[in-house]
């Protein structure tokens, strides 16, 4: 048996080919790989093209979470594979424990590859666009917009999507590129999104809805389960310039790495692979709300550390039927921090209008 490794959206695939070089009839997919000081944690998916073995989708034989460096787990998984793929079903009797060990060695060698160095003295700086929307959204990077729940962040996100779609400027900031927005929603549904896009468009004096590619992921698990699909959508449609996560806390909830520092680092590692600008909507830390201290996004500090541009959405207290918010620039890695920006919000029966002051 020959073994070959290739990188996938969520990890690595080790394929088994016959000595004659025929296509693999068995593959090990190692997804969400987490090297630690005490092992290599991964989600292992075993697939086979032997059609007499499984009726599960995508030729799946076995799916399990395991530590590849733990002898007892290798032995247990090898026995499970052997019980599912009987000797008479494969071309020849297989030593599944040996195959798992070989796959682990190949995977580990891939993880241990050194990162090449660069001599920067001879490099020439090339022109590139720093912002999708001046100051607000760093081009091709992760940007955070956080604030209290129910304050209108999602409607504001639709207004930002409209600015990207139609160009011009937003709150006095120039839109530097135009295109479609992919909206990933863990908190609402398509009916709510249709209402929001309609109201924002009407408030802009347009008859067409904001062009948004929408996915309702409420109850569909954490973002890591959908990462491959998101990459596929964005790579297939170069007109997608912005990807919005609503919200980050829900997108991370239930992830294999948890929701603390490890989960935040893992989440941003996946987000950084998206070939578009990303806007992450997030909630306030509950501790900040209780204590009245300076507001921060909910969860690990690595959220702010990993993002390149961070804005706080601070709603006003309603006065005489006029509502609004202040955008406070909390952090940036792509230029100077900007002054606060005040925006009024006028709600009508079937429209919503944003005006910078």
N, C-alpha and C positions, 0 to 999 in steps of 0.2 A: 504494500500500500504506500502511495506517495502522498505527502501532505503539503498543502499550499495555503498561504494565509493572504487575506485581503481585508482592507478596512471597509467597514459599513458605517451607516449613519450613526449608530449607537454603540459601535464597538468593533469587533473583528470576527471574521468567519474563517474557520479552518476546514478545508475540504479534503476528502479522501478520494483518491483516484486509483484505479487499478494500475498494475505495473505496465500495462500496455498503453496507459495514458488516456483511457476513456474518461468521459465526464464523471464527476463525483456522484456516487449513489448515496453518500452520507456526508452531512456537514455538521459541524459544531459551531453555533453562533454564541460568542461571548459578548454579551451586552452589558452596559453600565459597569464597566470594569473599574474596580477600586483597589489599587495596590495599597497595602498597609504594612506596618512593621511586623504583622503576624500572619500575613497571607495575601492572597489575591481573591477578593470577593467579586463575584460576577453572576449574572443571570445566564444560565446555560440553556440553549434551545437546541435539541437534537432533531435533525430532519433527515428523511430518507426518501429516495425515489422508488423504493420497492413498494409497489402499489398494493401488495397483499397484507401489509403490516398495519397501516393506519388509515382511518377515514377522516381524520382531523384536517382542518384547513391548512394550506401551505405546507403539507407533508410533515407536519410536526409529530414527532414520536414522544418526546419528553421535554418538559419545561420545569426548571428548578433553579433555586438560588443556592449557591454553594461557595465554599472556600477551596480553591484549587490546590492550596498548599497543605491541606489537612488530609492525611492518609486515610482516615476512616471515611471521610466523605467521598474521596475518589473511589474507594472500594465499594461503597454503597451505591453510587451512581453507576458504576460499571456493572454491578449486578442487575440494576434496574434495566439498563440498556440490553443486557444479555437476555433478560426475561421477555423483553418486547421484540427483539430481533433474534429469532431462533437460528441455530446453525444452518438448518436446511433452507432458510429463507435468504441468507446472504450467499455470496459467491463461494466463500470458504469460511470455515470457523474463524471467529475473530477473538483476539485478546483485547477486550474493551478497556481494561485497566491500562494496558500498554498504550493504546490509542489516546486515552485521556492524558497520560503522562507526557506523550510526545506533543500533544496539542498544547499542554501547559508550558512545555519548554519553548515551543515556537512562539506562543503568546508572550511569554516572559522576555524572550529575546527582542520582540517587537517593542515592548514597553521600555526596555533598557537601552534602546538606540539613543546615541548622543545627539544633541541638537547642534548643527553646524554653527561655527562662528563666522562673523563678517568683519572685514576690515573697512571701517566707516570712513577712513581718510580719503578714499578715492570715490566715494558715493556722491552723486549729484542730486540735489533736492529737486523733486518734480512738483509741478503744480497739481494740486488736488483741492476739491471742494471740501471745506471744513464743516459746513452746515447744510442740512436739508432746509431748515428754517433758521435764519440768522439768530444765534444766541440760544434759541429754544431747543433745537434738536441737532445734536452733533451727527454729522453724516456717517452712516455705516456703523454707528456705535450704539451702545445701550444707554438710554436716557430714562430718568425716573421723574414721574409726576406723582407726588403723594399728598394726602390730606385726609380729613375726617370723612367717614362714610356718609352718604346721602347729601354731599355738598355740591354735586354736579360735575365730578371729574369725568364721568363717562360721556356726558353731553359735550363737555369741552373737548374730549378726545375726538368726537365726531366732527366738531368744528375744525380741529387741527387736520383731520383727514380731508375735510372739504378744502382747506387751504392748499394742501398738497395736490389735490385733484385739479383745482382751478387756477393755481398760481397767484401772482400778485403779492399781497402781503397779509400778515396776520398780526394785529395789535402793533402795527408799525414795524414789524420785522419782515424782511424780504424772504419770499419763498424761492429757493435756489434751484429746485428741480420739481417737476410735476409728474404725477403718476397715481396709481391705485394704492389703496391701503388694504392689507390683510388684517382683519379684526378677529382676535382669538378671545372668546368670551366664556369665562367660567362662572359668571354671576347672573346672567340674564338669558333671554331667548330671542329668536328671530323677530317675533312680533314687536318686542320692545325696541329692537334695533331699527326696524322699519319706521316706527313712530319717531325715533330720534333723528334719523336721516331726513325724514320728511320735514320735521319742525326746523331743523338747522337750515335746510335748503330754502324753506319759505322765509326764514329770518334773513337770508342773504338775498332775497328777491328772485330766487330761481324756481323754476317749475319742476326740474328734475331732481331726483333724490341724490344724495352724496354717493358716488361710486365706491362702494366698499365690498370686498370679498369677505364674507362672514362665515365663521364657524362657531356654533354653540357647543362648548365643551363642558357645560355644567353637568356634573355627575359622571364625566367620562374619564376621570383619573388625572394624574399630574401631567405636566407638560412633557416630561421625558417619554411618555408613551406616544406622543404625537409629533415628536421632533422630526422623525424621518419624513412624515407627511408634509410638515411645514417646509422643510428644505426642498422637497419635491415641488411644492406649489410655487415657491419663490424662484427656484431655478428655472422652472418651466415658463414662468411669466415674468420677463424682465421689466414689465411695466409696474410691478409691485415695488414701490419705493419705501413704504413704511409698514411695519408690523407692530400692532398694538396688542399688549397683553392686559386683559381686564379680568382679574387683577393678579399681581405677582404672588400674593399670599396664597390665593386659591390655586394658581398654577403650580406652586411648589408643594401644596398639601398632599401628603401621602407618597412623596417621592421616596425612592429607595435609599437616598442619602439623608433623609430626615429634613427638618426645616431650620436647623441651626447653621453653624458656620460651614459644616461639610455640605449641607444641602444648598446653601447659597453659592458656594464655590462651584459645585457641580452644575447648578442651574445656569449660572453665568457662563460657564464653559460651553454649554450647549447653545445658549443665546448668541455667543460670539461667533458661532459658525453660520448664522443666518446672513446671507449676502444682501442685506438691506438695513436701513435705519430702524431701530427698535425703540418703542415707547412703552415703558412699564408703569402701569397705574398701580399705586399701592396705598395701603391704609396707614394710619398713625399707630405708633407703639401705644399699647394700652397703659403702660407705666407712665408715659408722658402725659396721657390724657388725665390720669388720676392725680399726678403730682403737679400738673400745670407747668412743667419744665419745657424747654425748647423742644419743639416737635421733631420727631425723627420717623423714618419709615419703620413699619412693624418688622420685628425679627432681627436677624444678625446684622452687625455693622458691616459685614462683607458685602451686603447689598449696595450700600453707598460707596464703599471702597472700590467695587468692581465697575460701577457705572461711570461713564465719562462726563455726564451732565445731569445735575439734580435740581429739580424745582419743587418748592412747596406751594401747594394750592391752599390759600388761607381765605375762607369765605367771610364775607361781611355779615354783620347783623342787619336783617332787613329793616329798611327805613322808608316810609311813605311809598311802599309798593315797589321800591327799587332794590334789587339784589345785585350782588357782584362778588368779586374776589380779588385778592392781591396775589400775584405770582412773585415768590421770593426765591432768588437764585442762591441755592445753598452750596453748590460745589460745581466746579468745572475743571476739566483737564485739556480743554481745547481753546483757551483764550481767557480774557479777563472776566471776572464776575460782573454781572450787569445789575443795574438799579432795579428796585421793585417796579412792577408794572401793574397798575390798577385797571380792572376791566369790569364794566357794568353789564348785567344780564337782564334783559327785558323779556318776560314770558307773556305770550299771547295765548289765545284759545287754541291755535294750531301752529304756532311758530315760536321760535326763541332767537333773540338777537344779542350778539356780543359787540360791545363798543369799548375800545380802549380810551382811557381818560388822559 
